[in-house]
Amino acid sequence: MSILAGFMLPHPPLIVPEIGKGQEQAIQATTDAYHKAAQEIAGLKPETIVLLSPHQILYTDYFHISPGKSAVGDFAQFRAKQVSLKVFYDTEFVKVLEGLAESRDLHAGTLGEREKKLDHGTMVPLYFVNQYDTDYQLVRIGLSGFSLADHYRLGQCIRETAGMLDRKVVIIASGDLSHRLKEDGPYGYRKEGPEYDARIMDVMTRGAFGELLQFEESFCDKAAECGHRSFTIMAGAFDRTAIDVKRLSYEGPFGVGYGICTYHARGTDETRNFLEQFEASEKQRLLARQAKEDPYVKLARHTIETYIRTGKRPQVPEDLPEELYNRRAGAFVSLKEDGRLRGCIGTIAAVHNSLAEEIIHNAVSACSSDPRFSPVEPWEVERLTISVDVLGDTERISSPNELDPERYGVIVTKGGRRGLLLPNPGLPGGQRTVVHAYLTSDCLHQLWSDHLPGPGSDREKTAEKFPSGKPDSVRGKLRLQSALPFLPEP
Ligand SMILES: [Zn+2]
């Protein structure tokens, strides 16, 4: 048995007395639990600690693993420079893990280090561990913008690496819970904050790791959690493993949730193959969803399947609704995978002879030549959520109040530059704020909107044109926001 145990640990800097200067007394239960967890870790005498930190450098499409032989860190950022520590990395483990991840098509490795110094997501857990044990090597891994399933897969790679090297490994999943538990907390109050904490503590207390994969990204965003992906990587490291679970503590007096649970491996349990179970149910869900796709989306999906299989654009099929042959209009084809944008290309006005051709051309571009993404791979096609927006005639508007991002798209034009935002009924609150911020900004001097009923009531889209200083960055900002919520500590 190579993964001995795992620990869900928070990282509030003020729990360190030199930083808290008395404030730490408000989270005494967390401190007590932390000492208990650190003693358990020392008792296991791990050769390697794999630490997952949300405050290590983060990429949307890469898991960063700290390179090199060693690193140091201190709490200077929190006015306690005197508290410092040094770690030695398990370079052999890192090398094997990198190779294994690559063979599984998971982008992970030691490239792109921006900050060699240890982050506080690493420092706080090790501050406690080192009081009882310093005789270990560290593997330090950051989170990514990949799906939760991919975080689980990375955990499976960690598990296999530990097995291949016959290392005695302890996993530390560093992560705070919601940052929105209280009005006077760092990010204010939102009902999703306490909801997230209750749900995650329930899941983690039962060791019901499969349920981690079912948390919706938008719910996690609203709750402003920090550690969910750390916990999910740890879950992957316990794939098919029986565990003893203990919940040691939960507190949140400063508006941020801190939970501590411990997991000790107790042999194999083939029924805990959570990723496999998740993928099977996802497949059912995807098939059911595809069956309900409208003719526009069906055409886009047929196009993408054909193009990826043969490298050729399909002919316009003969069984489409009339308006797809008779009408000309701009159209956008958007692809999402696991809730994340995977490609989106379109035309603001018609450039082809029919709407069908417009959709076919844009579907090919969306899956093969969106400059922001690599081309869609054959295995991804069935996982894609495809949407097709048909643009109506533009109509000028004179005030941001006429704009409703839930119903209308927006076209921003200034000089020769143009930016576009598709109507989005599911737009998270934060993104709506971005749109409104642009609309009310000083550089706004002309505002347009589109009004053109589409062939079905749900296709009635309105695009509104308005000039903005940075029209392209409207979309840029939206992408960034949806990539991953990232929170500085209070
Ligand atoms: Zn954090």
Boltz pocket constraint, residues with backbone or C-beta under 6 A from the ligand:
constraints:
  - pocket:
      binder: B
      contacts: [[A, 11], [A, 54], [A, 55], [A, 121], [A, 175], [A, 176], [A, 226], [A, 227], [A, 487], [A, 489]]
      max_distance: 6.0
